[in-house]
Amino acid sequence: MGRYTTILWDLDQTLLNFDMSMDYAIRAVFKRFGLAINDEVVAQYDAINRSYWNRLEQGEITKEEVKTGRFRTLFEELGIHHVSPEEIEVIYQEELGSVFYYMEGAEELVTKLRAMGYRQYVVTNGVNSTQANKMRLSGLDQIMDGVFVSELMGYPKPMKEYFDACFAALSDVKREECILIGDSLSSDMRGANNAKVTACWFNPDGKEIDLDVKIDYEIHRLDELLTILEQENM
């Protein structure tokens, strides 16, 4: 095998469709608590949720503050006072981890890469219990060689310390042999830069680059990664 031996995968919205799981989970939770929900409320939660995760990536808040704070903000905006953010967060994580939806071509690709001899690891900021459930239900736990969840590593992506902890566990893996594939510029691509590994931006929607990050490759379909690996490993 040539230049790349190890693939670091983001999980949500790269291998698994987080948007679909989130939509399912937030609707299921609101229904269970008898709360009204529509597309506008889902979009409102989505925007709040993203803002909280961005603050985590910047090191401004903790994972626990993300988990309850997003619901506290949402309830304040919606005028909901009889349901506690802590109570709904527990149920939300259960619902979120109970379903999975593969991104197009993801299952076939990671299965093929495993057969080709590549080592594959998940690098994720998600909640550990939820990610473990999704990995198990999707079968990714049987395909990946390991998973690094930020709350267990002590730091979030994209921090250098997070990746230092990952590579401390991957003592036989050289960074120059790794390529990180993810959809987030702020978390994955900046993380790849901080980790000093090759950055491959999964950009299916053709978004513009709006952050000062170095991108080595850009793909719009996951199977385009095969061409990159074939070219680099010739």
N, C-alpha and C positions, 0 to 999 in steps of 0.2 A: 504494500500500500504506500502511496506517495505522501504528499505534503500533509493532508488532513487525515487524521485517524479517529478524531473525537468530535462529536457534534453536541453542542449545548442548545437545547430547545427551550424557548419560552413555552408555557402551556396555554394560558388563556388568550384566545383570539389568534393563536398561531397554530397549535395542534388541535385544540378544542375550541368550539364556538362559545365563548363566554357570553356574548350578547344574547344568544338564545336561552342559555341557562339562567341568566339574570332575569330576563323577561318572565320566564316560567316561575322562578322562585319568588320574585316580588309580588306577582299576581296571586300565587298560592298562599303566601303569608297574609296578604291583605284580605283575601277571602276567608281564611281561617279565623281572623280577628273581626270579621264582619265590617271591614272598612271598604269604602267605595274606591275603585281604581279604574283608570282608563289609560289610553295611550299617552295622554299629557302627563299624568302622574308618573308613569314609567319613565318617560323622558326626563322629568324633573328629578327623579331619584338617580337616574343614570348620570346626569350632569353633576349632582352633588357627590355621588360616589367617586367619579373621576377626579374631582377636585381634592377629595380627601386622600386618594391614593397618590396624587401628585405631591401633596404635602409630605406624605410618608417618604417618597423617593428623595425629597429634598432634606430629609432628616428633621423636619419641623415637628412631627408628631409621631406617636408610637402606633403599632398595629392595633392595640386595644382601643386607642382613641379613634382610629378609623372605623372599627367595627360598630361602636355605639354612637359615635359622633355624627356619622352620616344620617342615621335614623333620627337622632335628636334634631338635627337641622331640618330634615324633611318634615317631621311632625310639627315643628315650629312654623314652617311655611304653610302647612296645610291646616293648622289650627287643631291638631289632634293632641289631646291631653290625657286621655284615659288609658293609653297603652304605653308601657315603658320601653325605651329604646333597648334596654338590656334584655327584656323578655322577647321582643320581636327579633333581635339579632340571633338568638339561639335557634329559633325556628327557621329563620332565613338561611342560616348555614346548613341546617338539616335538609331543607328543600334544595338548596344550591348544589349540595353534594349528592343528591338523589338522582340526578339526570346528567346526561352528557350528549354532546353533539359534535361529531368530528368536523373539522374544517375539510373542505373538498380535497380529496386525495391524500389526506394526512395519514390515515391508517395504512393505506397501501405503501406509501413512501417509507414510513419508519420500519415497516415489516421488511421491505426490500433492502433497506440500508443495514438492518440487522443481519440479514442473510449474506450481505456483501462483506461483513466483518467490521463495520464501523461501530465504535462505542458511542452510545447515546445517553445523555443525561438531561433531566429537566431542571431548569433554574427558574424559580417562581417566587413571587411575593405573596401568593395567595395564602389563605388560612390553612394550616396544616391538616386538620381533620377533613376539611372539605376537599382539598386537593387529593388526599389519600383515597377518599371515597371515589372521586372521579377517575383517578388512575386505575383503581381496582375494577370499577364498573366498565370502563372503556377497554380494559385489557392492556393498557399502556404499562402497567406495573410488570407485566410479563415480557415486554419488549424493551423497555428502558433498562439501562445498567444501573441507574440510580436516580434519585431526585433530591434536590437541594432546596428546601423551603426556608425563606428568609428568617422566619421567626425562630427556627431551630439553629440558624447560623449566627444569630446575634445582630445582624445588620440587614437592611433591605437592599435589593437592587436599586440603583446602580452603583452602590458604594464599593470602593476598592476593597474594603475590609470584608465585604460579603464574598467577593470572588477569591480573596486570599484564603478565606476559610474553606471555600469549595476546593481550591487546588491543594490545600493542606491535606484534604481527604483523598485527593487524586494524585498521590505522590509520584506515580509512575507516568503521569501525563504531562507532556511539555505544552506550554501555552501556544507556541507557534504551530502546533498540530491541531489546534482547536478552531472551530468556526461556530459562532453564536448566531442563531436565527430567531428573530422576534419581530413583532409588529410595532413595538413602542420605541420611538426615538429617545424619549426621556429615560426610560428604564432599561431597555435592551441594548440599543445602540450606544448610548452613553456608558452603559455597563460594560459592553465589549471594549470600548475605548479604555475605561478604567482598568479592566482586566488585562489589557494588552493582548487581546485575541482578535481574530478576524471578525468583522461585523457584517452580517448579511441581513438587510432590512426586508422583511416580508411586507409588501405594500400592495395588497390586492385592489385597493380603491384608488390608487394613483395619487396619493396625497403629496403635497409639496413638503420639502424639508424646511422646517421652521425653527430648528435648533442648531447650534454650533456643535455638530457631531461629525465624526469621520465615518463614512460608510464605504466599505470595500466592495460590496455587491448589493444590488437591489433586485428582488424578484417579485413578480406579480402572481405567480402560481407556485405552489410548494414544489411541484415536480421539476421546476427549473433548477433546483438545487443540484439535481443529478448532473446537469451539464457543467455546472461549476466544479463539482467534485471530479468529474471525468477529465476536464481540462487541466485542473491543478495537479491531478495525480497521474498524468501521463508520463 
